[in-house]
Amino acid sequence: MKTTVFAAAAAMGMLCLAASAQAGDQSLNAGAIQGLFPGYYKAEVMGGYTLLIAAKANGRLEGKAFGHEDKGRWTVVGDRLCVSWSRWTDGKSKCGDIVKSGSWFIARNDKNEPLLRFASICADAFYQQVASNTHVDRK
């Protein structure tokens, strides 16, 4: 079960609990998606799991969930964010659309279903949560 959750969380690298986009939500194009990086994010996966993600400008990712860490890559193909993780997606790239909804970014799959949502956090908060493991892995 955790593998399935990791794959879902990692599929987009980041991270929505809402069933569909709300009025006023904005789809991000390639330039806007690339503008998110570098950055540090807290992602919430459907099911209530939390994933911490550090996305580097050079396309590298570092993630932590359930006390486990993984490394991966992000790219932008067309207007879609593609993410692959060494273990969590077995190195397979997963792509999806990104929608901005308030302070959250929502990652959607090919069926336009939300997979996760992610929000920017400061680097200090990211490293403090990783070091102290104070973030909640499961709600």
C-alpha positions as CSV (number, residue, x, y, z in Angstrom):
1,M,0.0,0.0,0.0
2,K,2.8,2.4,0.9
3,T,4.4,1.7,-2.5
4,T,1.1,2.8,-4.2
5,V,1.0,5.9,-2.2
6,F,4.6,6.7,-2.9
7,A,4.0,6.3,-6.6
8,A,1.0,8.6,-6.5
9,A,2.9,11.2,-4.5
10,A,6.0,10.9,-6.5
11,A,4.2,10.7,-9.8
12,M,3.8,14.4,-9.9
13,G,6.7,15.1,-7.4
14,M,4.7,17.2,-5.3
15,L,1.7,16.9,-4.8
16,C,-5.1,17.8,-4.3
17,L,-7.8,16.7,-2.2
18,A,-10.5,18.6,-4.1
19,A,-12.4,16.7,-6.8
20,S,-12.1,19.2,-9.5
21,A,-10.6,22.6,-10.3
22,Q,-12.5,25.5,-8.7
23,A,-13.6,28.6,-10.6
24,G,-10.6,31.0,-10.7
25,D,-8.0,28.1,-10.8
26,Q,-5.3,28.7,-13.3
27,S,-3.6,26.1,-15.5
28,L,0.2,26.7,-15.6
29,N,2.0,26.7,-19.0
30,A,5.6,25.5,-19.5
31,G,7.2,28.8,-18.5
32,A,5.1,29.1,-15.3
33,I,5.9,25.5,-14.3
34,Q,9.7,26.1,-14.9
35,G,9.3,29.2,-12.7
36,L,8.4,27.0,-9.7
37,F,12.0,25.7,-9.6
38,P,14.2,25.8,-7.7
39,G,12.0,25.5,-4.7
40,Y,11.0,23.6,-1.5
41,Y,7.6,22.1,-1.2
42,K,5.3,20.3,1.2
43,A,2.9,18.0,-0.8
44,E,-0.3,16.4,0.4
45,V,-1.3,13.3,-1.4
46,M,-4.9,12.0,-1.5
47,G,-5.3,9.7,1.5
48,G,-3.6,12.3,3.7
49,Y,0.1,11.5,3.3
50,T,2.7,14.3,3.4
51,L,5.8,14.4,1.2
52,L,8.6,17.0,1.5
53,I,10.3,17.9,-1.8
54,A,13.4,19.9,-2.7
55,A,13.4,20.7,-6.4
56,K,16.7,22.0,-7.8
57,A,17.1,24.3,-10.8
58,N,19.2,21.6,-12.5
59,G,16.3,19.2,-12.6
60,R,17.2,17.2,-9.6
61,L,14.7,16.3,-6.8
62,E,15.1,15.1,-3.2
63,G,12.1,13.8,-1.4
64,K,11.2,12.5,2.0
65,A,8.0,10.6,3.1
66,F,7.3,8.0,5.8
67,G,10.9,8.4,7.0
68,H,12.2,7.3,3.6
69,E,14.2,9.4,1.1
70,D,14.5,9.2,-2.6
71,K,16.1,11.2,-5.4
72,G,14.7,11.9,-8.8
73,R,14.4,14.3,-11.7
74,W,11.9,16.8,-12.9
75,T,11.4,18.1,-16.5
76,V,8.8,20.1,-18.4
77,V,7.3,18.5,-21.5
78,G,4.9,20.7,-23.4
79,D,2.8,22.3,-20.6
80,R,3.2,19.3,-18.3
81,L,5.4,18.6,-15.3
82,C,7.2,15.2,-15.5
83,V,8.8,13.6,-12.5
84,S,10.7,10.4,-12.0
85,W,12.0,9.0,-8.7
86,S,14.7,6.3,-8.4
87,R,12.6,4.1,-6.1
88,W,9.1,5.6,-5.7
89,T,8.4,5.4,-9.5
90,D,11.1,2.8,-10.3
91,G,12.7,5.5,-12.5
92,K,9.7,5.9,-14.7
93,S,8.6,9.4,-15.6
94,K,5.1,10.4,-14.7
95,C,3.6,13.6,-16.2
96,G,0.6,15.8,-15.5
97,D,-0.9,19.2,-15.7
98,I,-0.4,21.7,-12.9
99,V,-3.1,24.1,-11.7
100,K,-2.7,27.0,-9.3
101,S,-5.5,27.2,-6.7
102,G,-4.9,29.8,-4.1
103,S,-1.6,29.1,-2.5
104,W,-1.6,25.5,-3.6
105,F,-0.5,23.9,-6.9
106,I,-2.6,20.9,-7.9
107,A,-1.1,18.0,-9.9
108,R,-3.5,16.3,-12.2
109,N,-3.2,13.0,-14.0
110,D,-4.2,12.2,-17.7
111,K,-7.9,11.9,-16.7
112,N,-7.8,15.4,-15.1
113,E,-8.1,13.9,-11.7
114,P,-6.2,15.5,-8.8
115,L,-3.3,13.4,-7.5
116,L,-1.8,15.7,-4.9
117,R,-1.4,19.3,-4.0
118,F,1.8,21.1,-3.1
119,A,2.7,24.5,-1.6
120,S,6.0,26.3,-1.4
121,I,7.8,26.4,1.9
122,C,11.0,28.2,2.8
123,A,14.3,26.4,2.8
124,D,14.8,26.7,6.5
125,A,11.4,25.1,7.2
126,F,12.1,22.3,4.8
127,Y,15.5,21.4,6.3
128,Q,14.2,21.8,9.9
129,Q,11.3,19.4,9.1
130,V,13.6,16.9,7.4
131,A,16.2,17.0,10.2
132,S,13.7,16.8,13.1
133,N,11.1,14.7,11.3
134,T,8.4,16.9,12.8
135,H,6.2,17.0,9.8
136,V,3.2,14.7,9.7
137,D,3.5,11.8,7.3
138,R,-0.1,10.8,7.8
139,K,-3.1,12.8,8.8
